[in-house]
Amino acid sequence: MTTRLEGAEKVTGRARYSSDLRLPGQLYAKVLRSPHPHARVVKIDSSRAEALAGVRAIVSSANGPHITWFEDSRLFDSTVRYIGDEVAAVAADSEEIAQDALRLIEVTYLPLAFDVSEGKPADTKVQERGNVLTGLREADVVVEASYTTATALHNALEAHGCTAAWSGDELTLYESTQGIFAVGTRWPRSSACRRRR
């Protein structure tokens, strides 16, 4: 039998995860997420959140840098594509202040499609085999229903989280991930990366 290297730390609660890290002057981030499955962000008003004591920065499609994301989207895109898609992020002196600031951000959405059946047809490859109508007519039982499911994640024990720390021109990420090389790139320090003091 092989003993897991980190097994004892995990079962005794001594294991440290990225969300356990506390650094001097650390800021806390919270993300505002879309309540719509597909919509366009028409307007974001974060002025009340920015005025809240302890809020250091707010990033959204209104002021964020153009960072390419999945396929042809960008981080904090003006089009949200699923419930929970990122709309804005707040950095603050505490988690509580960041959470309070999220509630003060006002977003105006233009919903695009609530259901696949309402969406615009896409180019698809069609293959036909058999006759669906005949099959339904001849079936002993036909079940018709619409199903939805929540977002599902893989098998990681650790909750998602990341702590970033600048040291001179070097950025260190303490990241909850299975792919360390995917997040291990070094970025040059630039004005877009600096936090507001």
C-alpha positions as CSV (number, residue, x, y, z in Angstrom):
1,M,0.0,0.0,0.0
2,T,1.2,3.5,-0.9
3,T,0.6,6.4,1.5
4,R,-0.4,9.6,-0.1
5,L,2.2,12.3,0.5
6,E,-0.4,14.9,1.5
7,G,-2.9,12.5,3.0
8,A,-2.2,13.2,6.7
9,E,-2.3,16.9,6.2
10,K,-5.7,16.7,4.5
11,V,-7.4,14.4,7.0
12,T,-6.1,16.3,10.0
13,G,-7.0,19.8,8.6
14,R,-3.3,20.9,8.6
15,A,-3.2,21.2,4.8
16,R,-2.9,24.8,3.6
17,Y,-4.8,25.9,0.5
18,S,-4.6,29.1,-1.6
19,S,-7.6,30.6,0.3
20,D,-5.7,30.1,3.6
21,L,-2.9,32.5,2.6
22,R,-2.9,35.9,4.3
23,L,-0.3,38.4,3.2
24,P,0.5,42.0,4.5
25,G,-1.7,44.5,2.8
26,Q,-3.7,41.8,1.1
27,L,-6.8,42.9,-0.8
28,Y,-9.9,40.7,-1.4
29,A,-11.7,40.3,-4.7
30,K,-15.3,39.3,-5.3
31,V,-16.9,38.8,-8.8
32,L,-20.3,40.1,-9.9
33,R,-22.0,37.4,-12.0
34,S,-24.7,37.4,-14.6
35,P,-28.2,36.4,-13.6
36,H,-29.0,35.8,-17.3
37,P,-28.2,32.8,-19.6
38,H,-27.5,35.2,-22.5
39,A,-27.6,39.0,-22.5
40,R,-25.8,42.1,-23.5
41,V,-24.5,44.4,-20.9
42,V,-25.9,47.8,-21.9
43,K,-24.7,49.9,-18.9
44,I,-22.7,49.4,-15.7
45,D,-22.8,52.0,-13.0
46,S,-20.3,51.3,-10.3
47,S,-20.2,54.8,-8.8
48,R,-21.9,53.9,-5.5
49,A,-19.6,50.9,-5.1
50,E,-16.5,53.0,-5.9
51,A,-17.5,55.5,-3.2
52,L,-17.7,52.8,-0.5
53,A,-14.8,53.1,2.0
54,G,-12.3,50.3,1.6
55,V,-13.0,49.6,-2.1
56,R,-9.7,49.9,-4.0
57,A,-10.7,49.0,-7.6
58,I,-13.6,47.8,-9.8
59,V,-13.0,46.3,-13.2
60,S,-15.8,45.6,-15.8
61,S,-16.4,45.8,-19.5
62,A,-16.8,49.6,-19.0
63,N,-13.2,50.1,-17.9
64,G,-11.3,46.8,-18.1
65,P,-8.3,46.0,-20.4
66,H,-9.0,43.9,-23.5
67,I,-8.0,40.4,-22.4
68,T,-8.9,37.6,-24.8
69,W,-10.9,34.8,-23.1
70,F,-12.5,31.7,-24.4
71,E,-13.0,31.5,-28.2
72,D,-13.9,35.0,-29.5
73,S,-15.0,36.5,-26.1
74,R,-13.0,38.7,-23.7
75,L,-12.8,38.8,-19.9
76,F,-15.6,41.0,-18.6
77,D,-17.2,40.9,-22.1
78,S,-20.2,43.1,-22.9
79,T,-22.1,39.9,-23.8
80,V,-22.7,37.4,-21.1
81,R,-23.2,33.8,-22.2
82,Y,-24.4,31.9,-19.2
83,I,-25.8,32.4,-15.7
84,G,-22.7,33.1,-13.6
85,D,-20.6,34.7,-16.4
86,E,-18.3,37.4,-15.0
87,V,-19.6,40.9,-15.2
88,A,-17.4,42.9,-12.8
89,A,-14.8,42.4,-10.1
90,V,-14.2,44.4,-6.9
91,A,-11.0,44.6,-5.0
92,A,-11.4,45.8,-1.4
93,D,-9.8,45.7,2.1
94,S,-12.0,42.9,3.2
95,E,-14.2,40.2,1.8
96,E,-17.2,41.8,3.5
97,I,-16.5,45.2,1.9
98,A,-16.1,43.6,-1.5
99,Q,-19.4,41.7,-1.1
100,D,-21.2,44.9,-0.1
101,A,-19.7,46.7,-3.1
102,L,-21.1,44.1,-5.5
103,R,-24.6,44.9,-4.2
104,L,-24.1,48.5,-5.1
105,I,-23.1,47.9,-8.8
106,E,-26.1,48.6,-11.1
107,V,-26.1,46.7,-14.4
108,T,-28.6,47.2,-17.2
109,Y,-29.0,44.0,-19.3
110,L,-30.6,43.4,-22.7
111,P,-31.6,39.7,-22.6
112,L,-30.9,38.0,-25.9
113,A,-32.3,34.5,-25.6
114,F,-33.6,32.7,-22.6
115,D,-34.0,29.3,-24.2
116,V,-32.2,27.4,-27.0
117,S,-35.5,27.2,-28.9
118,E,-35.6,31.0,-28.9
119,G,-32.1,31.4,-30.1
120,K,-30.8,32.2,-33.6
121,P,-30.2,29.0,-35.6
122,A,-26.5,28.2,-36.0
123,D,-24.6,26.5,-38.8
124,T,-24.9,22.8,-38.0
125,K,-24.0,19.6,-39.7
126,V,-27.1,17.5,-40.2
127,Q,-27.1,13.8,-40.5
128,E,-30.3,11.8,-40.9
129,R,-30.9,8.2,-40.1
130,G,-34.3,6.5,-39.6
131,N,-37.6,8.4,-39.1
132,V,-38.1,10.1,-35.8
133,L,-41.8,10.6,-36.2
134,T,-42.3,6.9,-37.0
135,G,-40.2,6.0,-34.1
136,L,-42.2,8.2,-31.7
137,R,-45.5,6.9,-33.1
138,E,-44.4,3.2,-32.7
139,A,-42.8,3.6,-29.3
140,D,-44.4,2.0,-26.2
141,V,-43.6,5.0,-24.1
142,V,-42.7,8.6,-25.0
143,V,-41.3,11.0,-22.4
144,E,-41.2,14.7,-23.2
145,A,-39.5,17.1,-20.8
146,S,-37.1,20.0,-20.6
147,Y,-34.1,19.5,-18.3
148,T,-31.7,22.0,-16.8
149,T,-28.6,21.5,-14.7
150,A,-26.3,23.6,-12.5
151,T,-22.7,24.2,-13.4
152,A,-20.7,21.0,-12.5
153,L,-17.0,21.0,-11.7
154,H,-14.4,18.3,-11.6
155,N,-12.9,16.5,-8.6
156,A,-10.8,19.1,-6.9
157,L,-11.1,19.1,-3.1
158,E,-9.9,22.7,-2.8
159,A,-12.4,25.5,-3.3
160,H,-11.5,27.9,-6.2
161,G,-9.2,30.7,-5.1
162,C,-6.1,32.6,-6.0
163,T,-3.8,34.9,-4.2
164,A,-1.5,37.1,-6.2
165,A,1.6,38.8,-4.8
166,W,4.0,41.3,-6.4
167,S,7.7,41.2,-5.5
168,G,9.5,43.8,-7.5
169,D,8.7,42.9,-11.1
170,E,7.8,39.3,-10.3
171,L,4.2,38.1,-9.8
172,T,3.6,35.0,-7.7
173,L,0.3,33.2,-7.9
174,Y,-0.9,30.9,-5.1
175,E,-3.5,29.1,-7.2
176,S,-6.0,26.3,-6.7
177,T,-5.4,24.3,-9.9
178,Q,-4.5,20.9,-11.2
179,G,-2.5,22.5,-14.1
180,I,0.4,24.4,-12.5
181,F,2.1,25.1,-15.8
182,A,-1.1,26.7,-17.2
183,V,-1.0,29.4,-14.5
184,G,2.8,29.5,-14.0
185,T,3.6,32.1,-16.6
186,R,5.4,35.3,-15.5
187,W,3.9,38.6,-16.5
188,P,5.7,41.9,-16.6
189,R,4.4,44.5,-14.1
190,S,2.5,47.2,-16.0
191,S,0.1,50.0,-15.1
192,A,-2.8,47.6,-16.0
193,C,-1.7,45.2,-13.3
194,R,-0.9,47.6,-10.5
195,R,-3.5,47.8,-7.7
196,R,-4.8,51.2,-6.6
197,R,-3.3,52.2,-3.3
